[in-house]
Each structure stands twice: as structure tokens, then as C-alpha cells.
Amino acid sequence: MSSNAAAETLVLPSTLSIRHISGAHELLLRQLEKEDALLLDISDDADIDLSFIQLVEAPRLYAKNHGKTVSLTHPAGENLLQTLRRSGFLSRMDKASQQFWLHGKDL
């Protein structure tokens, strides 16, 4: 996405784990149906597990295939980075994923 000015910001709940992921899932789907560009605002101290990463990866692919964009308001915070690291996601990150999760920054 070249400009975030037209993107709708979706503030996600602070608990993004398997027990609470259905609420975040519903929010994300609802907004992605309505918007062409979506910014996800994830709190740096959010409780995050692998289910959240999976939840975000599917809409990223959907958006790409439907001419939409999904982005983060800021690079992954420490809790999200730890989850990405534990899941092995950082070790096999392609350029598009690095741009999405880290805003292009190196670790």
C-alpha cells in the first residue's frame, strides 16, 4: 500500500490468543469485506499466540488476491516478535512478510 491515508484502522483487542481469537476474526472479516485498505493496530503489550499469526496471514492472502491491502500501523512489537520467532516464522520470512510484519526492518 503506497498511502495509509485512505485505509481504515482496526484496533484489535489486547488478547489475541486461541481462547479469544473468534472476536478478532469476526472484526477482521467484517472490516475486510467493507474496506479496500485495512490497517491493523496491535498493542505492543497484546497477549499473542500462533492463532493470531494464522488469523492475519489468511486475510493477507485474500486481500492480495482481491486487490485489497492489509497492513500494520507499526512494526511488530516485542510480544508479537516473540511469537513470530517461536513459530519459526522469522527464519523463513520472505520480503513481503518482512515488509508486513517488520515494515522492512532487519532484526
C-alpha positions as CSV (number, residue, x, y, z in Angstrom):
1,M,0.0,0.0,0.0
2,S,1.5,3.3,-1.0
3,S,-0.6,5.5,1.3
4,N,-2.3,4.7,4.5
5,A,-4.4,7.9,4.4
6,A,-7.4,6.1,2.9
7,A,-7.0,2.9,5.0
8,E,-9.5,2.1,7.7
9,T,-7.7,1.4,11.1
10,L,-8.9,-1.6,13.0
11,V,-7.9,-1.5,16.7
12,L,-7.6,-5.1,17.8
13,P,-8.3,-6.4,21.3
14,S,-5.4,-6.8,23.7
15,T,-5.9,-10.6,23.9
16,L,-5.1,-12.3,20.6
17,S,-4.8,-15.9,21.6
18,I,-6.7,-19.1,20.7
19,R,-9.3,-18.7,23.5
20,H,-10.3,-15.2,22.3
21,I,-9.4,-15.2,18.6
22,S,-13.0,-15.6,17.3
23,G,-13.8,-12.0,18.2
24,A,-10.8,-10.7,16.4
25,H,-11.6,-13.0,13.5
26,E,-15.1,-11.5,13.2
27,L,-13.8,-8.0,13.4
28,L,-11.2,-8.6,10.7
29,L,-13.6,-10.3,8.3
30,R,-16.2,-7.6,8.7
31,Q,-13.8,-4.8,8.0
32,L,-12.1,-6.5,5.1
33,E,-15.4,-7.0,3.4
34,K,-16.2,-3.3,3.6
35,E,-12.7,-1.8,3.1
36,D,-10.1,-2.0,0.3
37,A,-7.3,-1.0,2.6
38,L,-7.1,-2.1,6.3
39,L,-4.6,-1.1,8.9
40,L,-4.3,-3.4,11.9
41,D,-3.4,-1.7,15.2
42,I,-1.9,-4.2,17.6
43,S,-1.0,-3.1,21.1
44,D,2.7,-3.7,21.9
45,D,1.6,-5.5,25.1
46,A,-1.0,-7.7,23.4
47,D,-1.2,-11.3,24.5
48,I,-0.5,-13.1,21.2
49,D,-0.1,-16.7,20.2
50,L,0.2,-18.6,16.9
51,S,-3.5,-18.5,16.2
52,F,-3.3,-14.7,15.7
53,I,-0.5,-15.0,13.1
54,Q,-2.6,-17.6,11.3
55,L,-5.6,-15.3,11.5
56,V,-3.7,-12.5,9.9
57,E,-1.9,-14.5,7.2
58,A,-5.2,-15.7,5.6
59,P,-6.7,-12.2,5.1
60,R,-3.3,-11.0,3.8
61,L,-3.6,-13.6,1.0
62,Y,-7.3,-12.9,0.5
63,A,-6.6,-9.1,0.2
64,K,-3.7,-9.7,-2.2
65,N,-5.9,-11.8,-4.5
66,H,-8.8,-9.3,-4.4
67,G,-6.9,-6.1,-4.9
68,K,-7.1,-5.1,-1.3
69,T,-4.4,-4.4,1.3
70,V,-3.8,-5.3,4.9
71,S,-1.0,-3.6,6.8
72,L,0.1,-3.0,10.4
73,T,0.1,0.5,11.9
74,H,3.6,-0.1,13.2
75,P,6.2,-2.8,13.1
76,A,5.6,-5.9,15.3
77,G,6.2,-5.1,19.0
78,E,8.2,-7.4,21.3
79,N,5.3,-9.8,22.2
80,L,4.4,-10.3,18.5
81,L,8.1,-10.7,17.6
82,Q,8.5,-13.4,20.2
83,T,5.5,-15.2,18.8
84,L,6.8,-14.9,15.3
85,R,10.2,-16.2,16.5
86,R,8.8,-19.1,18.5
87,S,6.7,-20.2,15.5
88,G,9.7,-20.2,13.2
89,F,8.2,-17.5,11.0
90,L,11.1,-15.1,11.2
91,S,13.6,-17.8,10.0
92,R,11.7,-18.2,6.7
93,M,10.4,-14.7,6.1
94,D,10.1,-13.5,2.5
95,K,10.4,-9.8,1.5
96,A,6.6,-9.3,1.5
97,S,6.3,-10.8,5.0
98,Q,9.3,-8.7,6.3
99,Q,7.6,-5.6,4.9
100,F,4.3,-6.5,6.5
101,W,5.4,-7.6,10.0
102,L,8.6,-5.5,10.4
103,H,7.9,-2.7,8.0
104,G,11.0,-3.8,6.1
105,K,13.4,-3.5,9.0
106,D,16.0,-6.2,9.7
107,L,16.0,-7.9,13.1
